[in-house]
């Protein structure tokens, strides 16, 4: 297959797998399904999150520590732009937006909090990735986070979730995880 053939049926399947890995990354971080992060990166990959630079195992350890004090995390992907370099290598640029309930202990921004109170943080930017296919699977080989902006949400009283809604959880008690288990998905 020629590297210039960006939109064949085979490339459509490749695009879907790469996009799936991008979404899988977000879900893994937001649900704290850290085992799933191993499926996103090649073992010898490199991740540059600005305040963290290193291997997938190091990144996963960093997420584990930082997210111990983050009660809520929600990543949203918008534009996903993919270009194939050859049969087994692709460039991907993905715009993201995330919202996190942050404590001073989890804050990665110097001066992000003027006091010791918890707050809501909104961030946006881009994931710039080099994907490679090995043994038939597309995974991240190199990821660099290019931030756009970080914003502390203006303070206000927290609103309680109305009765009747399923409660939010980042563990096996979460409704989505319970349904996955019932359906036989790990």
N, C-alpha and C positions, 0 to 999 in steps of 0.2 A: 504494500500500500504506500502510495506517495505521501510524503509529509504535508503536501499542499492540499490533500483531500480532507478538508476539515468537516464535511457534512455528509459523509456516507452513512449507511446503516450501521456499520461497525463503529464509526466515530460517534454516532448518536448513543450507542450503548456505552462507549468509553466516557462520554460527557455525563451520562446518567450516573456511572459509578463514581466519577470524580466529585460530582455534586453531592452524591450520597455521603462520601467521606467528609466533605465540608459540613454537611448537616449532622453527621454522626459525631464529629468533633464537638459541635455546639451542644448537642444533647448530652454527650458524655460529661462535659464540664457542668452544665446546668443541673443534671440529675446526680452528679457526683458518681457516675458509673465509670470509675477510673480504669477498670479492666478494658472497657470499650475504647479508651484512648490508645491502647496498644494496637488496636486494629486500624487506626488512622495513620500512624507513622511507620515507616520502615525502621528497623532497629538502629540503624546507623544514621538516622535523620538528624537534622539540626533545627532547633526552634529558637527564634529570637523574638521574645515578648518585651524587649526593652529592658525591663528590670530582671528578667531571666533570659539567659542565653545558654543553650546546652542541648543535651540529649533528650530523647523522649522520656526515658526513665527519670531524669532530673526534672523535666517539666512536670511530669505526673506527681512527683514528690512535692514540687513547689505548689501545684494546684491543691493537693491534699492539705498542706499546711495553711495556705492562704484562705481556703474556703471553709476551714473549721469555724470561722467566726462570721461567715457570710450566710445570712439566713435565706436569701433569695438571689437567684441569678437567672437571667433570661437573655440569651443571645438571639439576634434576629439577622438573617442574611438577606440581602437585597440583590444587587447586581452580581451575577457570577459570570465572569468572562473567561473563556478557556480557548487557548491556542495550542495546537499540537505541533511540536518541533519535529518529531519523527514517530515511528510506531509505538515507542515505549517511553516517551517523554513529553510533558505538557506544562505550559505556563497557565496558572490560574490566578485571577485577581478577583477578590470577593469583598464587597462592601458589607460592613457589619454595623449594628447598633446593639448596645447591651445596656441593661439596667441591673444594678446590684444593690442590695441592702448591705451597706458597708459599715464595719466597725473601725475604730482607729487602729486596732491591731491588724486588720486586713488591708488597710489603706496602702496603696503603692505610690501615691503621689505625695511628694514633699509639699507640705502646706495645704494638703487636700482638706484637712479638717482643722479649724481654728480652736476647737475644744475637744473634749473627750466623749462627745455624744455620738451615737450611731446616726447615720444619714443615708440617703438614697443617692446613688451616683449613676449618671447616664454617660456613656462614652460611645464614640463612633470612630470609624476608621476603615482600614482595608487589611485583609490578609493577602499577602503576596506569596504565592506558593510555586515551588517546582515539584510537580508530581512525576513519579516514575512508576512504570509497571514492571513488577518482578513476579515470576511464577504465576502469571496471569492476573495479578491484582494491582490495581492502582492505589498508591499510598503517597503521603507527603514525604518528600525527600528533604526539602528545605522550606521553612515557613518564616516569614518576617512580618511582624505586625507594624503597620504604618498608622499611627494614631491621627485622628482628625481633631477631636476635642473631648475633654472631660468636663463634666458639669455636675456640681452638687445641686440637687433639687432643693429649692427653697423649703425651709422648714414649715411645718404645719402639723396639726394634730393627725395622728394615724387614724385611719378609718377602719373599723372592724368589718370583717367579712360577714355579710348577712347570714343568718341561720338558713340551713337547707343546702348550702354549697358544700361540695367536697373540700376538705382541708388540704392545704398545700403542704408537701413534705418532700425532702430530698433524700429519702431512704426507701427501703423496701415496703414501707407503709403507704407510699404514694399510690394513688388510684391507678395511674398508668402502669406502674410496675406490677401491681397486683393483677391487673388485667393481662399483662404480658405473661405472667406466671401461670394464670389460669389457662391461657391459650397455648402453653407449652414453649414459650419463647424465653430464653435465659434471662 
